[in-house]
Amino acid sequence: MTLLAPHHDGSPLYVSNSAPALGELVRVRLRVPEGYGPLAAVRTRSNPDHEPEWTDASSLGAVDGWEWWEAAVRVGNPRHGYRWLLVHEDGRVEWLNQTGLHTIETLDAEDFALVAAPPAPEWLHDAVMYQVFPDRFARSDQADLHPTPDWAIPAEWDDPVDHVAPGRSQQFYGGDLPGVIEKLDHLTGLGVNLLYFTPVFPAESNHRYNASSFDRVDPLLGGDAALVELVEKAHGRGIRVIGDLTSNHSGDGHEWFRSAHRNPGAPEQEYYYFLDADNEQYVSWLGYASLPKFDWASEALRRRFIDGPDSIVAKWLTPPYSLDGWRVDVANMTGRHGDVDLNAEVRQLLRRTVLSTNPDAIVLGESTNDAASDLQGDGWHGAMTYPSFTRPLWAWLSEPTFEPYLDAEGRVHTAPWFFGQPVGGIPRYTARDFFETVTRFSATIPWRVRLGNMLALDSHDTARFATNAAPGVAPVAAGLSMTLPGVPVVFAGDEFGLTGVDGESSRTPIPWGRAGEPAIAERMDLYRDLIALRRSHPVLGAGGLRWLHVDDDVIVFVRESADESVLVIASRTDVDVELAPGLVPSVGEAEALFGDATFATAADGAVAITADGPVFAAWSLPGVRVPDASASTLSGAVAGPATDDGAHTVAAEAVVAPEAQPAPEGE
């Protein structure tokens, strides 16, 4: 499947303003292969206030084998969806939305979308994230000064991880923030520039998601002073730092919960869902009594935790701590319980506090399954979410060995862990399945928000990708993380090639003493090179995405901007692919950036790519040229008259002829 077809996405090539105000006119562009059609009309269809509205596009002309069309869209709602309508001279009709080109009508949920809210800071597009699980990253000499807490099962740094309860949550290696400071040169050597910590607040577990306070850093990690020093030194190296908050629950040892548990009338009782008059029974996360669930109907909880300059959220963003944002744990369940759904209120309020405290900060929500309903631009800048990248990547690039392992209760399993899904192991996907899954789960999220989604191969909550990876696919997996739209993520230890059969066993202490071993050194070099590729080509952060070729074994895509394009090929098998003439302009100027593949061009602009697999390769190409639009009058667009059924048009003065207006939609 070679994809020479009309194209639009949310990048600056196609959208004049990705952060418009309500009521603002935005110019959107469509790119159509020359000779496509012929077309009788090109239009956009929006749905403000759930009532269709149309605009007619005008042709800007053609360049490099593509004709460009432009239309004006008035932003009517905070999330304003629109799609393209192509009317052929022979009467055929096509619709273009975020899932692709269709001959039948499409869903509003899959429309392209403009978001009338402040965007994420520009630095997020340049970010390569490095995730640290504090207990397992690095242990300083200062850690020896802290007594082992009563809840902990002490372990030496080289001891194997015990992922059977109670060691699962209580095995304690003693990693700390001063240890991270000592390893900052490792991070700068890799090239990462965004450091994400799982929780650093005190708790009676190694993961610290059952916080006993949000007001201070765990003394076992070095306390508040260690965080201040770490952030200062990270900032001095050009590395931003974000923290991790549990907005859905606290620990049962939390000071707020202890004030209210078995204490009717305590002010904090309204922070939780107590189920009896004695405040004995309560709602908890998935039935775990150690994680009592917050009740976000409480205005007092909102003020204390997320609302305003005196809140927990704001405190850690201000000096002397100066965090650069938050990843919010279990964001998908926050504020939701039975017939109560306050999630939108909570995420919007939390975001408002973050931006009023530090407009250059980010807020990412954890939503590990279909996250579309919560990712429409009103709250999270992006998400830790797995179905739009991580899960299909595993399904395509894994080759499980079915080696036995123990779960938390000590039971033996052979089917590999796969994100908690009872599917008998890791599904087997083709490259085409990967493409279709990425498309499906990205199509209902505005482009601007998609750019903030985390592209993780794995995390502290998953098995390590390398555990079941097919031979030779590490460059393919990491390369796709660095080149597809979103924020690349390196979970500490990925660069060492670490393995782990589930989330807990993936939290292996970093084997610093083995960094010079040939296999590990090679894997580190791979990550350095791929991170350098990402960061030295801004188009990989904010440029558009156009799929060029997809089959069962190979995907080819190009990231595009006016300044540069980067063409990428990825496959777990040998490659012999031909790209049609005109699919990519200026192919004769291609420069190899990464990988071992042959890129041959013909006089007519066709491209032949061959390589031994598995392979990940990338080439730089010139930026995309667009016809001069200086004469366009779309900025003077005005609202057109309603059609007979009430569907409105938006006409561009001196551009849309009266006879070009669409017929009534008919409902």
C-alpha positions as CSV (number, residue, x, y, z in Angstrom):
1,M,0.0,0.0,0.0
2,T,1.7,3.2,-1.3
3,L,-0.2,6.2,0.0
4,L,-0.2,8.9,-2.7
5,A,-3.4,10.6,-1.5
6,P,-4.7,14.0,-0.2
7,H,-3.2,14.9,3.1
8,H,-3.8,17.2,6.1
9,D,-2.6,17.2,9.7
10,G,-2.4,19.7,12.5
11,S,1.2,20.8,11.9
12,P,2.1,24.4,10.9
13,L,2.3,23.4,7.2
14,Y,-1.5,22.9,7.3
15,V,-2.8,25.0,10.2
16,S,-2.1,28.7,10.5
17,N,-2.6,28.8,14.3
18,S,-2.7,25.8,16.6
19,A,-3.8,27.8,19.6
20,P,-6.6,30.0,18.4
21,A,-9.1,31.9,20.5
22,L,-12.8,31.2,20.4
23,G,-14.3,33.0,17.3
24,E,-11.0,33.3,15.6
25,L,-10.6,32.4,11.9
26,V,-7.9,29.8,11.2
27,R,-6.6,29.0,7.8
28,V,-6.3,25.3,7.1
29,R,-4.7,23.7,4.0
30,L,-5.2,20.5,2.1
31,R,-2.5,19.0,-0.1
32,V,-3.7,17.0,-3.1
33,P,-1.5,15.1,-5.7
34,E,-1.6,16.9,-9.1
35,G,-4.0,15.1,-11.4
36,Y,-6.1,13.8,-8.5
37,G,-9.8,13.9,-9.4
38,P,-10.4,16.1,-11.2
39,L,-12.2,17.9,-8.3
40,A,-15.2,20.0,-8.7
41,A,-15.0,21.4,-5.1
42,V,-13.0,21.2,-1.9
43,R,-14.7,22.1,1.3
44,T,-14.4,21.8,5.1
45,R,-17.2,20.6,7.3
46,S,-17.2,21.6,11.0
47,N,-19.8,21.0,13.7
48,P,-19.9,24.0,16.1
49,D,-22.5,23.5,18.7
50,H,-23.3,20.2,17.0
51,E,-24.7,22.0,13.9
52,P,-22.8,21.5,10.6
53,E,-21.0,24.5,9.1
54,W,-19.2,24.5,5.7
55,T,-16.4,26.5,4.1
56,D,-15.3,26.4,0.5
57,A,-11.6,26.1,-0.2
58,S,-9.7,27.9,-2.9
59,S,-6.7,26.6,-4.8
60,L,-3.4,28.2,-4.0
61,G,-1.8,26.6,-7.0
62,A,0.6,23.7,-7.4
63,V,4.3,23.1,-6.6
64,D,6.4,19.9,-6.6
65,G,3.6,17.8,-7.9
66,W,1.0,18.8,-5.3
67,E,-1.9,21.2,-5.5
68,W,-2.7,23.1,-2.3
69,W,-6.1,24.2,-1.2
70,E,-6.9,26.6,1.6
71,A,-10.1,27.3,3.6
72,A,-11.0,29.4,6.6
73,V,-12.5,27.8,9.7
74,R,-14.1,29.8,12.5
75,V,-13.4,28.3,15.9
76,G,-16.8,27.8,17.5
77,N,-16.0,25.6,20.5
78,P,-13.1,24.9,22.8
79,R,-12.5,21.7,20.8
80,H,-13.5,22.5,17.2
81,G,-13.5,19.5,14.9
82,Y,-13.4,19.7,11.1
83,R,-12.9,17.4,8.2
84,W,-12.3,17.8,4.4
85,L,-14.9,17.1,1.7
86,L,-13.7,16.4,-1.8
87,V,-16.3,16.5,-4.6
88,H,-15.1,14.9,-7.8
89,E,-16.4,16.1,-11.2
90,D,-17.8,12.6,-11.9
91,G,-20.0,12.9,-8.7
92,R,-17.9,10.8,-6.4
93,V,-17.5,12.2,-2.8
94,E,-14.6,11.6,-0.4
95,W,-14.1,12.6,3.2
96,L,-10.7,13.1,4.8
97,N,-10.3,13.0,8.6
98,Q,-7.6,11.8,11.0
99,T,-8.2,8.2,10.1
100,G,-7.6,8.8,6.4
101,L,-9.7,9.1,3.2
102,H,-13.2,7.6,3.1
103,T,-16.0,7.3,0.5
104,I,-18.7,7.3,3.2
105,E,-19.4,9.9,5.9
106,T,-17.2,9.9,9.0
107,L,-17.5,10.3,12.7
108,D,-17.2,13.7,14.4
109,A,-14.9,12.1,17.0
110,E,-12.3,11.4,14.3
111,D,-12.2,14.9,12.9
112,F,-9.2,17.1,12.8
113,A,-9.4,19.4,15.8
114,L,-8.4,22.9,16.8
115,V,-8.1,23.6,20.5
116,A,-9.0,27.0,21.9
117,A,-6.8,26.8,25.0
118,P,-3.2,27.6,25.8
119,P,-0.9,25.1,24.2
120,A,1.9,23.1,25.8
121,P,5.2,25.1,26.0
122,E,7.4,24.8,22.9
123,W,10.1,23.0,24.8
124,L,8.0,19.9,25.1
125,H,8.4,19.4,21.4
126,D,12.2,19.2,21.9
127,A,12.0,17.0,24.9
128,V,13.4,13.5,25.3
129,M,12.1,12.1,28.6
130,Y,14.1,10.0,31.0
131,Q,12.1,8.2,33.7
132,V,13.6,7.4,37.1
133,F,12.3,5.1,39.8
134,P,14.2,6.7,42.7
135,D,14.7,3.5,44.8
136,R,16.5,1.8,41.9
137,F,18.5,4.4,40.1
138,A,21.5,5.3,42.1
139,R,22.5,5.1,45.8
140,S,24.8,7.7,47.3
141,D,26.9,7.4,50.4
142,Q,24.4,9.5,52.2
143,A,21.9,6.7,52.0
144,D,23.9,4.8,54.5
145,L,23.1,7.5,57.1
146,H,19.4,6.7,57.0
147,P,18.1,3.9,59.2
148,T,16.1,1.2,57.2
149,P,12.4,1.9,57.8
150,D,10.3,-0.7,59.6
151,W,8.2,-1.5,56.5
152,A,11.3,-2.2,54.3
153,I,13.0,-5.5,53.4
154,P,16.6,-4.3,52.8
155,A,18.5,-5.4,49.7
156,E,22.0,-5.0,48.3
157,W,22.3,-3.2,45.0
158,D,23.2,-6.4,43.2
159,D,20.5,-8.5,44.7
160,P,17.8,-9.7,42.2
161,V,14.5,-8.0,42.3
162,D,11.9,-9.9,44.4
163,H,8.6,-9.3,42.6
164,V,6.5,-11.7,44.8
165,A,4.6,-10.1,47.7
166,P,5.6,-8.7,50.1
167,G,9.0,-8.0,48.5
168,R,7.2,-6.7,45.5
169,S,6.4,-3.4,47.2
170,Q,8.7,-3.6,50.3
171,Q,12.1,-4.6,48.9
172,F,14.3,-1.6,49.6
173,Y,17.5,-0.8,47.8
174,G,17.9,2.8,49.1
175,G,18.4,4.7,45.9
176,D,18.2,8.5,46.6
177,L,18.2,11.9,45.0
178,P,21.9,12.6,45.8
179,G,22.6,9.4,43.9
180,V,20.7,10.9,40.9
181,I,22.8,14.1,41.2
182,E,25.9,12.0,40.9
183,K,24.7,10.5,37.7
184,L,23.5,13.6,35.9
185,D,26.5,13.4,33.6
186,H,25.1,10.1,32.4
187,L,21.9,11.9,31.4
188,T,23.7,14.7,29.6
189,G,25.9,12.1,27.9
190,L,22.8,10.3,26.6
191,G,21.3,13.7,25.4
192,V,18.0,13.5,27.4
193,N,16.6,16.9,28.5
194,L,13.5,16.0,30.6
195,L,13.8,14.0,33.8
196,Y,10.6,12.4,35.2
197,F,10.6,11.0,38.7
198,T,8.0,8.6,40.0
199,P,6.9,9.9,43.5
200,V,9.4,11.3,45.9
201,F,7.0,11.8,48.8
202,P,7.3,9.7,52.0
203,A,5.4,6.4,51.9
204,E,5.5,2.9,53.2
205,S,6.6,1.2,50.0
206,N,9.4,1.3,47.5
207,H,7.2,2.8,44.8
208,R,5.8,5.6,47.0
209,Y,2.4,5.8,45.3
210,N,0.8,5.3,48.7
211,A,2.0,8.7,50.0
212,S,1.8,9.6,53.7
213,S,2.3,13.3,52.9
214,F,2.5,15.6,49.8
215,D,4.1,18.4,51.8
216,R,7.7,17.1,52.0
217,V,10.2,14.9,50.2
218,D,11.0,11.5,51.7
219,P,14.0,11.9,54.1
220,L,15.1,8.5,52.8
221,L,15.6,10.2,49.4
222,G,17.5,13.2,51.0
223,G,14.6,15.4,51.9
224,D,13.6,18.7,50.5
225,A,17.1,20.0,50.2
226,A,18.2,17.2,48.0
227,L,15.3,17.9,45.6
228,V,16.3,21.6,45.5
229,E,19.9,20.7,44.7
230,L,18.9,18.2,42.1
231,V,16.6,20.5,40.2
232,E,19.2,23.4,40.3
233,K,21.9,21.1,38.9
234,A,19.7,19.5,36.3
235,H,18.6,23.0,35.1
236,G,22.2,24.0,34.9
237,R,22.7,21.1,32.4
238,G,19.6,22.0,30.4
239,I,17.5,19.2,31.9
240,R,14.0,20.0,33.1
241,V,12.4,18.0,35.9
242,I,8.8,16.9,36.5
243,G,7.3,15.1,39.5
244,D,4.5,12.5,40.0
245,L,1.3,13.1,41.9
246,T,-1.4,10.7,42.8
247,S,-4.6,12.6,42.3
248,N,-6.9,9.6,42.6
249,H,-5.8,8.4,46.0
250,S,-3.4,8.8,48.9
251,G,-1.9,6.1,51.1
252,D,-3.8,4.8,54.1
253,G,-0.9,6.2,56.1
254,H,-1.4,9.7,54.7
255,E,-1.8,12.4,57.4
256,W,-5.1,13.5,55.9
257,F,-6.6,10.0,55.9
258,R,-5.3,9.3,59.4
259,S,-7.0,12.4,60.6
260,A,-10.4,11.2,59.3
261,H,-10.3,7.4,59.5
262,R,-12.3,6.2,62.5
263,N,-12.8,9.9,63.4
264,P,-16.2,11.1,62.4
265,G,-16.4,14.9,62.1
266,A,-12.8,15.5,61.2
267,P,-12.5,18.2,58.6
268,E,-10.6,15.8,56.3
269,Q,-13.4,13.2,56.2
270,E,-14.9,14.9,53.2
271,Y,-11.6,14.2,51.3
272,Y,-12.5,10.5,51.0
273,Y,-15.5,8.2,50.4
274,F,-16.3,6.9,53.8
275,L,-19.1,4.3,53.7
276,D,-20.3,4.2,57.4
277,A,-21.0,6.6,60.2
278,D,-17.8,5.5,62.0
279,N,-15.5,6.3,59.1
280,E,-14.3,2.8,59.2
281,Q,-15.1,1.5,55.7
282,Y,-14.1,3.5,52.6
283,V,-13.7,3.3,48.9
284,S,-10.2,2.5,47.7
285,W,-8.4,2.2,44.4
286,L,-9.4,-1.2,42.8
287,G,-10.2,-2.5,46.3
288,Y,-6.6,-2.0,47.7
289,A,-7.3,-0.8,51.3
290,S,-3.8,0.9,51.4
291,L,-5.0,3.3,48.7
292,P,-8.1,5.3,49.8
293,K,-9.8,7.2,47.0
294,F,-10.2,10.9,47.0
295,D,-13.6,12.5,46.8
296,W,-13.2,15.5,44.5
297,A,-16.6,16.9,45.4
298,S,-14.8,18.4,48.4
299,E,-14.0,22.0,47.9
300,A,-11.6,21.9,50.8
301,L,-9.6,19.1,49.2
302,R,-9.4,21.0,46.0
303,R,-8.1,24.1,47.7
304,R,-5.5,22.1,49.7
305,F,-4.3,19.9,46.8
306,I,-4.8,21.5,43.4
307,D,-6.4,24.9,43.5
308,G,-4.4,28.1,43.8
309,P,-1.0,29.3,44.9
310,D,-1.2,27.7,48.3
311,S,-2.0,24.2,47.0
312,I,0.3,21.2,46.8
313,V,0.4,21.4,43.1
314,A,1.6,25.0,43.1
315,K,4.1,24.6,46.0
316,W,6.5,22.3,44.2
317,L,6.5,24.4,41.0
318,T,7.7,27.5,42.8
319,P,11.2,28.3,44.2
320,P,13.1,26.8,45.8
321,Y,11.8,23.5,44.3
322,S,11.0,24.8,40.8
323,L,9.7,21.6,39.2
324,D,8.8,22.0,35.6
325,G,5.5,20.2,35.8
326,W,3.7,17.0,36.8
327,R,2.8,13.6,35.6
328,V,-0.5,12.7,37.3
329,D,-1.0,9.1,38.3
330,V,-4.3,7.3,37.6
331,A,-5.6,10.5,35.9
332,N,-8.2,8.4,34.1
333,M,-10.0,7.4,37.4
334,T,-9.5,10.7,39.2
335,G,-12.9,12.2,40.2
336,R,-14.8,9.2,38.8
337,H,-16.8,6.9,41.1
338,G,-20.1,5.2,40.0
339,D,-22.5,7.9,38.8
340,V,-20.1,10.7,39.8
341,D,-17.7,12.1,37.1
342,L,-15.7,15.2,38.2
343,N,-12.7,14.3,36.1
344,A,-13.0,17.3,33.7
345,E,-13.4,19.7,36.6
346,V,-10.3,18.3,38.4
347,R,-8.0,18.2,35.3
348,Q,-9.0,21.7,34.3
349,L,-8.5,23.1,37.7
350,L,-5.2,21.4,38.1
351,R,-4.0,22.7,34.8
352,R,-5.2,26.2,35.6
353,T,-3.1,26.1,38.8
354,V,-0.1,24.8,37.0
355,L,-0.2,27.4,34.3
356,S,-0.9,30.3,36.7
357,T,2.0,29.2,38.8
358,N,4.4,28.6,35.9
359,P,3.1,29.2,32.4
360,D,6.2,27.2,31.1
361,A,5.2,24.0,33.0
362,I,3.6,20.9,31.7
363,V,0.9,18.5,33.0
364,L,0.7,15.0,31.7
365,G,-2.0,12.5,32.8
366,E,-1.8,8.8,33.1
367,S,-4.5,7.1,31.0
368,T,-3.2,3.7,30.0
369,N,-6.1,2.6,27.8
370,D,-8.3,4.5,25.3
371,A,-7.6,8.1,26.6
372,A,-9.5,10.1,24.0
373,S,-12.3,11.3,26.2
374,D,-9.9,13.0,28.5
375,L,-7.4,14.2,25.9
376,Q,-9.3,16.9,24.1
377,G,-7.0,19.8,25.1
378,D,-8.9,21.1,28.1
379,G,-6.6,19.6,30.7
380,W,-3.6,17.4,30.1
381,H,-0.9,18.5,27.6
382,G,-0.5,14.8,26.8
383,A,-0.6,11.5,28.5
384,M,1.2,8.3,29.5
385,T,-0.9,6.0,27.4
386,Y,-0.2,2.7,25.9
387,P,-2.7,1.7,23.0
388,S,-1.5,4.3,20.6
389,F,2.1,3.3,20.5
390,T,3.5,0.9,23.2
391,R,1.1,-2.0,22.9
392,P,1.0,-2.2,19.1
393,L,4.8,-1.8,19.0
394,W,5.2,-4.8,21.4
395,A,2.7,-6.8,19.3
396,W,4.7,-6.2,16.1
397,L,8.3,-6.5,17.3
398,S,8.1,-9.2,20.0
399,E,9.1,-12.8,19.8
400,P,8.1,-14.3,23.2
401,T,10.1,-17.2,24.6
402,F,7.3,-18.3,27.0
403,E,9.8,-18.8,29.8
404,P,8.1,-19.4,33.2
405,Y,7.9,-16.6,35.8
406,L,6.2,-15.9,39.1
407,D,3.4,-13.3,39.6
408,A,2.8,-11.3,42.7
409,E,1.3,-14.3,44.5
410,G,4.1,-16.6,43.5
411,R,2.0,-18.5,40.8
412,V,3.9,-19.7,37.7
413,H,3.0,-18.3,34.3
414,T,4.4,-18.9,30.8
415,A,2.3,-16.5,28.8
416,P,4.2,-13.2,28.7
417,W,2.7,-10.3,30.6
418,F,0.8,-7.9,28.3
419,F,-0.5,-4.8,30.0
420,G,-2.9,-6.8,32.3
421,Q,-4.9,-8.0,29.3
422,P,-6.1,-11.7,29.6
423,V,-5.3,-12.4,26.0
424,G,-2.9,-15.3,26.5
425,G,0.3,-13.4,26.0
426,I,1.5,-10.8,23.5
427,P,-0.6,-10.6,20.3
428,R,1.1,-11.1,17.0
429,Y,0.8,-8.0,14.8
430,T,2.0,-7.2,11.3
431,A,3.5,-3.8,10.4
432,R,0.1,-3.0,8.9
433,D,-1.6,-3.9,12.2
434,F,0.8,-1.5,14.0
435,F,0.0,1.3,11.5
436,E,-3.8,0.7,11.8
437,T,-3.7,0.6,15.6
438,V,-1.6,3.8,15.9
439,T,-4.0,5.5,13.5
440,R,-7.1,4.3,15.3
441,F,-6.0,5.4,18.8
442,S,-4.5,8.7,17.7
443,A,-7.4,9.7,15.4
444,T,-9.7,10.8,18.2
445,I,-7.1,13.1,19.9
446,P,-6.3,16.6,18.6
447,W,-2.9,16.8,16.9
448,R,-1.6,19.3,19.4
449,V,-2.3,17.0,22.3
450,R,-0.9,14.0,20.4
451,L,2.4,15.7,20.3
452,G,2.5,15.6,24.1
453,N,1.7,11.9,24.5
454,M,4.6,9.8,25.8
455,L,6.1,7.3,23.4
456,A,7.5,4.7,25.9
457,L,8.8,1.3,25.0
458,D,8.1,0.4,28.7
459,S,7.8,2.0,32.1
460,H,7.9,1.2,35.8
461,D,4.4,-0.3,35.4
462,T,5.2,-2.7,32.5
463,A,7.5,-5.5,31.7
464,R,10.7,-4.4,29.9
465,F,10.3,-4.4,26.1
466,A,13.7,-6.1,25.7
467,T,12.3,-9.1,27.6
468,N,10.4,-10.4,24.6
469,A,11.9,-8.4,21.8
470,A,12.6,-10.2,18.6
471,P,16.4,-10.4,17.8
472,G,17.8,-7.2,16.3
473,V,14.7,-4.9,16.8
474,A,16.0,-2.6,19.5
475,P,16.9,0.1,16.9
476,V,13.5,-0.3,15.3
477,A,11.6,0.2,18.5
478,A,13.7,3.0,19.9
479,G,13.9,4.6,16.5
480,L,10.1,4.8,16.2
481,S,9.9,6.3,19.7
482,M,12.3,9.0,18.6
483,T,10.6,9.8,15.2
484,L,6.8,9.4,15.5
485,P,4.8,12.3,16.9
486,G,5.0,12.4,20.6
487,V,7.5,12.6,23.5
488,P,10.2,9.9,23.4
489,V,10.7,8.2,26.7
490,V,13.7,6.2,28.0
491,F,12.9,4.3,31.2
492,A,16.1,4.2,33.2
493,G,17.8,0.9,32.3
494,D,16.5,0.7,28.7
495,E,20.0,2.0,27.6
496,F,21.5,-0.9,29.5
497,G,19.3,-3.5,27.8
498,L,17.6,-4.5,31.0
499,T,14.8,-7.0,31.1
500,G,11.9,-7.7,33.5
501,V,8.8,-9.9,33.2
502,D,6.3,-7.4,34.6
503,G,6.2,-3.9,36.1
504,E,7.7,-4.8,39.4
505,S,10.5,-6.9,38.1
506,S,11.4,-4.2,35.5
507,R,12.4,-1.9,38.4
508,T,15.9,-3.3,38.4
509,P,18.7,-1.4,40.1
510,I,20.8,0.2,37.4
511,P,24.0,-1.9,37.0
512,W,26.4,1.0,36.8
513,G,29.5,-1.2,37.1
514,R,28.6,-3.0,33.9
515,A,28.4,0.1,31.7
516,G,31.6,-0.9,29.9
517,E,30.5,-4.3,28.9
518,P,30.4,-4.5,25.0
519,A,26.7,-5.3,24.7
520,I,25.7,-2.6,27.1
521,A,28.1,-0.1,25.6
522,E,26.6,-0.8,22.2
523,R,23.1,-0.3,23.4
524,M,24.1,3.0,25.1
525,D,25.6,4.2,21.8
526,L,22.4,3.3,20.0
527,Y,20.4,5.5,22.4
528,R,22.9,8.3,22.2
529,D,22.7,8.3,18.4
530,L,18.9,8.1,18.3
531,I,18.4,10.8,20.9
532,A,20.8,13.0,18.9
533,L,18.8,12.3,15.8
534,R,15.6,13.4,17.5
535,R,17.1,16.5,19.0
536,S,19.1,17.7,16.0
537,H,16.0,17.7,13.7
538,P,13.2,19.8,15.1
539,V,10.8,18.5,12.5
540,L,10.7,15.2,14.5
541,G,9.2,17.2,17.4
542,A,6.6,19.4,15.8
543,G,6.5,18.5,12.1
544,G,3.6,16.8,10.3
545,L,3.3,13.1,9.7
546,R,2.5,11.5,6.3
547,W,2.5,7.7,5.8
548,L,4.1,6.8,2.5
549,H,4.1,3.0,2.4
550,V,2.6,0.2,4.6
551,D,2.6,-3.5,4.1
552,D,2.7,-6.5,6.5
553,D,6.5,-6.1,7.0
554,V,7.4,-2.5,6.4
555,I,6.3,1.0,7.3
556,V,7.6,4.2,5.7
557,F,6.6,7.7,6.8
558,V,7.9,11.2,6.5
559,R,7.9,14.0,9.1
560,E,7.5,17.3,7.3
561,S,7.9,21.1,7.8
562,A,8.8,24.1,5.7
563,D,12.4,23.8,6.8
564,E,13.1,20.1,6.6
565,S,11.7,16.6,6.1
566,V,12.9,13.4,7.6
567,L,11.9,10.1,5.9
568,V,11.9,7.0,8.0
569,I,11.7,3.3,7.2
570,A,11.2,0.6,9.9
571,S,10.9,-3.2,9.4
572,R,11.7,-6.4,11.3
573,T,12.4,-8.2,8.0
574,D,14.5,-7.5,4.9
575,V,13.3,-4.5,2.9
576,D,12.7,-4.0,-0.8
577,V,10.2,-1.1,-1.2
578,E,9.4,1.2,-4.1
579,L,7.9,4.6,-3.6
580,A,6.0,6.1,-6.5
581,P,7.2,9.2,-8.4
582,G,5.9,12.3,-6.7
583,L,5.2,10.8,-3.4
584,V,8.1,12.7,-1.8
585,P,9.5,15.8,-3.6
586,S,13.3,16.4,-3.9
587,V,14.3,12.8,-3.2
588,G,17.5,13.4,-5.2
589,E,18.7,15.6,-2.3
590,A,18.3,12.9,0.4
591,E,21.0,12.7,3.0
592,A,21.4,9.6,5.2
593,L,21.0,10.3,8.9
594,F,20.8,6.8,10.5
595,G,20.8,3.1,9.7
596,D,22.1,0.8,7.1
597,A,19.9,0.9,4.0
598,T,20.2,1.8,0.3
599,F,18.1,4.8,-0.9
600,A,18.1,4.8,-4.8
601,T,16.3,7.4,-6.9
602,A,15.2,7.4,-10.5
603,A,14.9,10.3,-12.9
604,D,11.1,10.4,-12.5
605,G,11.4,10.8,-8.7
606,A,10.7,7.2,-7.8
607,V,12.6,5.8,-4.9
608,A,13.8,2.2,-4.2
609,I,14.8,1.3,-0.6
610,T,16.5,-1.9,0.2
611,A,18.0,-3.2,3.4
612,D,18.7,-6.3,5.4
613,G,16.3,-6.6,8.3
614,P,15.5,-5.8,11.0
615,V,16.2,-2.2,10.0
616,F,15.5,1.3,11.1
617,A,16.8,4.1,8.8
618,A,16.2,7.8,8.3
619,W,17.1,10.4,5.7
620,S,17.0,14.2,5.6
621,L,15.1,15.9,2.7
622,P,14.4,19.5,1.9
623,G,11.4,21.2,3.5
624,V,8.0,21.2,1.9
625,R,7.3,24.1,-0.5
626,V,3.9,25.7,-0.5
627,P,2.5,28.0,-3.2
628,D,2.6,31.7,-2.4
629,A,-0.6,32.4,-0.5
630,S,0.1,36.1,0.0
631,A,-2.9,36.9,-2.2
632,S,-5.3,34.8,-0.3
633,T,-8.2,36.7,1.2
634,L,-9.3,34.0,3.6
635,S,-8.4,36.2,6.5
636,G,-11.4,38.3,5.6
637,A,-13.8,35.4,5.9
638,V,-17.3,36.1,7.1
639,A,-20.1,33.9,8.2
640,G,-22.3,32.9,5.3
641,P,-26.0,32.4,5.3
642,A,-27.7,29.3,6.7
643,T,-28.9,26.6,4.3
644,D,-32.5,25.4,4.4
645,D,-31.8,22.9,7.2
646,G,-29.9,25.4,9.3
647,A,-26.4,24.2,8.4
648,H,-24.2,27.3,8.1
649,T,-21.5,28.1,5.6
650,V,-18.5,30.3,6.2
651,A,-17.6,32.1,3.0
652,A,-14.3,33.8,2.1
653,E,-14.9,37.2,0.5
654,A,-13.8,37.3,-3.1
655,V,-12.9,33.6,-3.0
656,V,-16.1,31.6,-2.9
657,A,-18.5,32.0,-5.7
658,P,-22.2,31.8,-4.9
659,E,-22.7,28.7,-7.1
660,A,-20.1,26.8,-5.2
661,Q,-22.1,26.8,-2.0
662,P,-23.0,23.3,-0.8
663,A,-26.5,21.9,-1.0
664,P,-28.5,21.5,2.1
665,E,-27.3,18.6,4.2
666,G,-30.7,17.0,4.7
667,E,-31.3,15.5,8.2
